[in-house]
Amino acid sequence: MVKPLRIILLVALLSLDAAGTALAAPPIPPAPAPPPATPVWHCVRYGETLSGIAGRYGTTVNAIATANGIANPNRIYAGRCLLIPRGVAPAPLCVHVVQPGETLWRIAARYGTTIYRLVALNGIANPNLIYSGQRLLVPDP
């Protein structure tokens, strides 16, 4: 029983400085910062649209246009490499009432999104079949 007492006394003595006061514990270093996200680049191919590219990467047309200094999101050229911003918060949603003659493509273009996103948001089984008066969730412009 004497040995454990000696160990405790030794530890207690080692934790005192020369003046007999207790030593402060060394500060805990801060957690390292997460590594910066690697940029994602996409080279535009013939026939691609900015809304299609945005839908593929889960971002918005406006976020890509802003990151690349694109003044007119409807005019991009094959061969141009675009920086794709990551971590863009999803856009708030609003309701669009389908008007006679409207198509899902036209509605998607109006709100700067893709047909695929509208289909997913609204559970549309057939993207070629929407009705006048139908209420659709769309990104808030």
N, C-alpha and C positions, 0 to 999 in steps of 0.2 A: 503494500500500500504506500510505501514511501516514494517509490519511483514516479507515480502519476503526480504527486504533489510537487516534486522537484521539476517536472516538465512544465507544470502550470506556473511555478515561480520563475523559471527560466524565460518562458514566453512573456510573462508580465515584465520582467526586467528588460528584455530586448525591445519592448514597446515604449520604453522611457528614454528620453534624451539625456544628455549630460547633466542638465539642471534638475532632472527628476520629474519633468512634466511629460504627459502622454504625447506621443508622436501622432500627428494627424495622418490619416490614411491617405495614400496617394490619390489624386483626383482621377476619376474614371474618364477616360478619353471619350469625346463625343462619337456617336455612331458615324461611320463614313457616309458621305453623301452618295446617293445612288448614281451609277454611271449615267452620263447623258445618253439619251436615246439616239441611236444611230439614225441619220436621216434616211428617208425612203425616197428613191427617185423612180420615176416612171417615164419611159420614152414613148411618146405618142405614136401610135400606128395609124395608118390610113383608115378612115372611117370611124375612129373613136371620137367620143364627145367628152367634154369636161364632166357632164353629169354622170356618164357611164363610168368614168375613171373615179369620180368621187364615191359612187356607190360601191365600187369594187374595194376601195380602201376604207370605207366606213367614215368618210369625212364629208364636208360640204363643198359645193361648187365655189362659194364665196371664200372659203378658207384656202383652197388651192389657188384661186385667182389672186388673192391678196399676197400669198406667199411667193408668187411668181411674177407679180407686177403685171398681170393680165388685165387690160382695160375692158375688153369685150370678151366675156366668157363664151360667147357663141362662135368665136373665131380662134381656133388653135390649129396648128399645123403639124403634119406627120414629121417625125424626126426630132421634134422639140422635147427636151428632157425636163420634166416638171418635178419640183420638190413637193412631196406629199406631206403636209403637216399631220402629226399624230396627236392623239389626246384631245381632239376637238370635242367639246361637249355637244351632245345631240341638240338639235334645234327644237324649240318649243313647237307644239302642234296647234293647229286650228282646224276648223271644219270648212270644207268646200262643197257647195251644192252643185252637182253636175247639171249643166245647161244643155238644151237640145243641140246636137251636132258636135259636142265636145268629145274628145278622145282622151284616153289615159295618157298618151304621149304628150298631147298638148297641155294637159293639166300638170304633168311632171315638169315640162319645160317652163311653164309659168312660175312654178314654185322652186325652180332650181334643184330638182331632185331627179330620181330615176323612176322608171315604170316599176322596176323590181322592188324599190323601197315602198312605193304606193301599194303594190300588191301585198307586200308583207305587213304593212301597217293596217291594212283593211281586210285582210283575209280573202282577197279576191281569187276565185278559182280560175276564171277565164279572163285574162287581161283585155281581150277583145270585146268583152260584153259588160258594158256599164250602162246604167239607165239614167235618163233625165230625172232630176229630183233626188237622185241617190246622194247620200251624205258621205263624204270621204274625209278621213284624217289626212292632213297635208302639213308640211313644215311651215311654220309661221314666217311670212316673207320679211 
